[in-house]
Amino acid sequence: MDTKERFRRWRLLLGADEADGIGCNLVEADVARDRCLSALYDSERQGGLGSSSPNVARWLGDIREYFPTSVVSVMQSDALNRLKLTEMLLQPETLASVQPDIHLVATLLSLNGIMPAKTKATARLVVRKLVEDLERRLANPLRQAVQGALNRSARNRRPKHAEIDWPRTIRANLRHYQPEYRTIVPEKRIGYGRKGSALKDVILCVDQSGSMAGSVVYSSIMAAVMASIRAVHTSMVVFDTAVVDLTPLLADPVDVLFGTQLGGGTDIAQALSYCQALIRRPADTVFVLITDLYEGGAREDMLKRVAAIAASGCSMICLLALDDSGKPSFDHQNAKAFADFGIPTFACSPDRFPDLMAAALQKRDLRLWAEAHQPRVS
């Protein structure tokens, strides 16, 4: 990087007043960038964006034009915190200008209860755009991982004639080809899986307290993708101090997200009690509890229910976070108690989640999986 480029970057970083002495003249595009940065980061001194919704909408459009997407997300998040733009998001014209990201969607979901109907329609479009972007990245890997894990159990080795999967059967018996008869003797017959019945049950139980916002977004998408796989029966339950079963909404992850209410307290014991009733085939059930383990209810009751679920033969996992935020904040004492019950307890990124589900469905040792992918937290 030459001296001129270094001066340019310092000028944009420090702003005009602090950088007047470096003698750096900005080109037109950089002047526009500088204006965007000043409106946000020099707002206390210069008045910033003011309280005008059109000004905010124009600024949101400008930062998308002059900065890369990763920087836009940071600036939007800073604007929400520094300039108190939450009320502005209730204006459809402002909301239509934003770049969807996890933090913005979390803010919108927290405002769900007070949004006017007109704003809610725009908010759904914003949330759907983010959901579709995430689905393009996550859906196929998750489907492939889950279907691959179930592939062996889905094959029927003693099918009736109408159940035979002929392409697989032919490939499995090519060595028995009879040249004189120009045919194959099917020593092994491979059938289709059990149609109409799930091979495995998956229950996602998600803490919807404010600190778990990113995990709620990713969990909703993962649950909706798994619900589209016939061989898996997927349930999704969210909780704070109340429990809500969102399984009927899994056809559309946007409906799931707007069925949540971020914020409030946490009663893990009550959520576990509800989910215990959903576990009807423990040996064929994967139960994923997604929470930071800050229990606001009865801790002894929570641990008692955790011990019962673990003892039932159900594959239970506790994810301290399902997002890209890095090292999570969590209750270390409760995490250790879960680990002592033999329950793998760790954070997981969305990109790792498909492989985690494949390991759980194949009944691999999830503690070894966690150790292979990241340090244990207990």
ZIWO-V107171 format. One record per helix or strand of 3 or more residues. SS is the DSSP state (a for helix, b for strand). FROM is the first residue (numbers start at 1). LEN is the number of residues. Records with the same first field share a line. If there is no record, write none. Layout:
SS=FROM-LEN + FROM-LEN
This chain:
a=3-12 + 16-7 + 28-14 + 43-4 + 53-14 + 69-14 + 87-4 + 92-4 + 102-9 + 112-3 + 117-38 + 161-3 + 166-7 + 174-3 + 210-18 + 247-3 + 253-6 + 268-11 + 282-3 + 299-13 + 332-9 + 350-12 + 366-8
b=200-8 + 232-8 + 243-3 + 285-6 + 315-8 + 344-5
